[in-house]
């Protein structure tokens, strides 16, 4: 009986020590480290500014692109697409991306590998896809996707059509 009491006391003491250690470790892991850093630096840019800037960067290198309408409501996504001579498309795209970095303040974004390059500026990310080999006689496709982080300027975001006004039915007499 006495041995059981001693084992119970030792086990209880061990569990208490384990609980105290767990609480201390949990408190360390859950300590307040302050606010999270912003997801982007600088003021948010309106979509029209970014589309215009990227279009002019590409045009300066001889790449003509058109803005495709964004069919997604409430999302910040733009796509610029066009075609260019296959012999010079890679050199023109590389020059345009270098111009975006040096003259317009775009920064190199995360490496996506393969045939695409990512650039970031304020709340926008541009993903430029390099052309694959087009069929003989066709121009190479050029695609630049622009995606914003944390929303867009409300004045340029597409709006949903308004619902017709509901009028109450006349009361029966």
C-alpha positions in Angstrom: 0.0 0.0 0.0 2.8 2.4 0.9 4.6 1.5 -2.3 1.5 2.4 -4.4 1.2 5.7 -2.6 4.9 6.6 -3.3 4.5 5.6 -7.0 1.4 7.7 -7.3 3.1 10.7 -5.7 6.1 10.4 -8.0 3.9 10.0 -11.0 1.8 13.0 -9.9 5.0 15.0 -9.5 6.3 14.0 -12.9 2.9 14.9 -14.6 2.9 18.3 -12.8 6.5 19.0 -14.1 5.5 17.9 -17.6 2.4 20.1 -17.6 4.5 23.1 -16.4 7.1 22.5 -19.1 4.4 22.2 -21.8 2.7 25.4 -20.6 6.1 27.2 -20.7 6.8 26.0 -24.2 3.3 26.9 -25.4 3.6 30.4 -23.9 6.9 30.8 -25.8 5.3 29.6 -29.1 2.2 31.8 -28.6 4.0 35.0 -27.6 3.0 38.2 -29.4 5.5 39.1 -32.1 3.7 42.3 -33.1 1.8 43.0 -36.3 2.5 41.0 -39.5 4.6 42.8 -42.1 2.6 44.2 -45.0 2.1 41.9 -48.0 3.6 44.6 -50.3 5.5 47.8 -50.0 4.5 51.1 -51.2 1.0 52.5 -51.9 -1.4 50.3 -53.8 -1.5 51.1 -57.5 -4.7 51.3 -59.5 -5.2 48.7 -62.2 -5.3 51.3 -65.0 -1.9 52.6 -64.0 -0.3 49.2 -64.1 -2.0 48.1 -67.3 -0.9 51.4 -69.0 2.6 51.1 -67.7 3.2 47.5 -68.7 1.6 48.1 -72.1 4.0 51.1 -72.7 7.0 49.0 -71.5 6.3 46.3 -74.0 5.5 48.8 -76.8 8.9 50.4 -76.3 10.5 47.1 -77.2 8.2 46.7 -80.3 5.7 44.3 -78.7 2.1 45.2 -79.3 -0.3 43.8 -76.7 -4.0 44.2 -76.1 -5.8 44.1 -72.8 -8.2 41.2 -72.5 -11.3 42.0 -70.5 -11.3 40.5 -67.0 -14.5 38.5 -66.6 -14.0 37.9 -62.9 -15.9 40.2 -60.6 -14.2 41.3 -57.4 -10.8 39.9 -58.5 -7.8 41.9 -59.5 -6.5 40.2 -62.6 -5.6 41.6 -66.0 -4.1 39.9 -69.0 -2.2 41.4 -71.8 -1.7 39.4 -75.0 -0.3 39.8 -78.4 1.9 38.4 -81.0 5.5 39.1 -82.1 8.0 37.9 -84.6 9.3 34.5 -83.4 13.0 35.4 -84.3 13.1 38.3 -81.9 10.4 37.7 -79.3 12.7 36.3 -76.6 15.2 39.2 -77.0 12.3 41.8 -77.0 10.7 40.2 -73.9 14.0 40.2 -72.0 14.7 43.8 -73.0 11.1 44.8 -71.8 11.6 43.1 -68.5 15.0 44.8 -68.0 13.3 48.1 -68.9 10.6 47.5 -66.3 13.2 46.9 -63.6 15.5 49.8 -64.5 13.1 52.5 -65.5 9.8 51.7 -63.8 10.8 50.2 -60.5 9.6 46.7 -60.9 11.5 44.1 -58.8 12.3 40.6 -59.6 9.7 38.3 -58.1 9.8 34.7 -57.0 11.4 32.2 -59.4 8.7 30.2 -61.1 11.1 28.2 -63.1 10.6 27.3 -66.7 9.6 29.7 -69.4 8.2 32.5 -67.2 9.5 35.5 -65.2 7.8 37.2 -62.3 8.1 40.9 -61.5 6.5 42.7 -58.5 5.7 46.4 -57.9 3.7 47.6 -54.9 0.5 45.5 -54.8 0.9 44.0 -58.3 2.7 40.9 -59.7 3.4 40.5 -63.4 3.9 37.0 -64.8 5.5 37.1 -68.3 5.4 33.9 -70.2 8.0 33.3 -72.8 6.8 32.0 -76.1 7.1 28.4 -77.2 8.1 27.6 -80.8 5.1 28.7 -82.9 4.1 26.8 -86.0 6.0 27.9 -89.2 4.5 31.1 -90.6 2.9 32.2 -87.4 3.9 34.9 -84.9 4.9 33.9 -81.4 2.3 34.6 -78.6 3.2 37.1 -75.9 1.2 36.8 -72.6 1.6 39.0 -69.5 -0.7 38.3 -66.5 -1.1 41.0 -63.9 -2.4 40.0 -60.5 -2.9 42.3 -57.5 -2.5 41.5 -53.9 -5.0 42.7 -51.3 -7.6 44.2 -53.6 -7.6 47.0 -56.1 -8.6 50.6 -56.3 -12.4 50.5 -55.9 -12.8 53.2 -58.5 -11.4 50.9 -61.2 -12.8 47.6 -60.1 -15.6 46.2 -62.2 -19.0 46.5 -60.6 -21.9 44.0 -60.7 -25.1 45.2 -62.5 -27.5 46.7 -60.0 -30.7 44.8 -59.2 -34.0 46.3 -60.3 -35.7 48.2 -57.6 -38.5 46.3 -55.9 -41.7 48.1 -55.4 -44.3 46.8 -52.9 -47.4 45.3 -54.3 -50.6 47.4 -53.8 -52.5 46.3 -50.7 -55.7 44.5 -51.4 -58.8 46.6 -50.8 
